Amino acid sequence: MSKHLEHGQEEDRDVGKIRELLSLRSSAPTFSSDKKSVDRVGNFSLKEDLAFWKEFYFSHGLRGVAECLPKEVQLAPTEIMIMEAMIGRYGFDTAQILPSPMIHLKYQFADQFFKTTTSGEVAGLPGDQHYNTPGYCLKDGVSHLNQLGELRDDRMESHRSYRPYLKLYKEGQEELLHLRNPELIPDLALRYSNDGLSGDTLFEYMLEQRAYVEKNHQHPDTSCLRSLVDTKLGNGILFAGWQPHYRRVLIYRNNGIKPFIVRPSAIFPL
């Protein structure tokens, strides 16, 4: 048997194990009652991750967000097993801890959030890469605040949407497939859903890009766009990326020009 075939069978077993755990989670009637405090899962120090994100929100003027996060990360045993299996299968190495999706697109909060994550100088970032204008901009020039009522966030459709949540993903993008046909996205999103995975929302992306810039002193998504498969604007598919000429984050309703990526992630309500 070839090594390639053996590797494929191992991946199938990993996915099968994850799906089995997901079915146990969805059928457990006492899922939320058996949670316990967890400091570390796999290569993640969740205690440190929680402290980092609380400080991040505080330092960016989002005190209300920091104060609504839990005092500690609590997970059920099944969730821990799912997390460990997904870390092993997908190589997740980065964590976000976010507030309840119910507040993501509220007008006053969103206005402050989008301006906060796209303004001010960043230490270590070259001068010609600093944000030129607060907020993101749709490629057609429509103000983002005029579009909030039209956005649909998949996180809000979860029955646990009132809770803060933990998101895991792999920061590096080198291994991700660069696509050119947006018609492939629905099938890919369905496959993610079947495997217990998610994509990115606009809110998560704007938060991630700022944290990435402060950590790496460069902008993500400069050579290709990111498909934000978990946020919808009407019937359009959203794509995001850094535009050096305008020195701001641009959101594209549809994309027929640049290659793009769809990045898997995993969501764990807290």
PyMOL commands that set and color helices and strands:
alter all, ss='L'
color gray80, all
select helices_A, chain A and resi 3-27+31-33+46-59+63-68+77-90+101-103+107-116+127-129+144-150+154-157+182-194+202-216
alter helices_A, ss='H'
color red, helices_A
select strands_A, chain A and resi 36-37+40-41+44-45+74-75+94-98+137-138+151-153+165-169+225-233+236-243+248-252+260-261+265-269
alter strands_A, ss='S'
color yellow, strands_A
deselect
rebuild
show_as cartoon
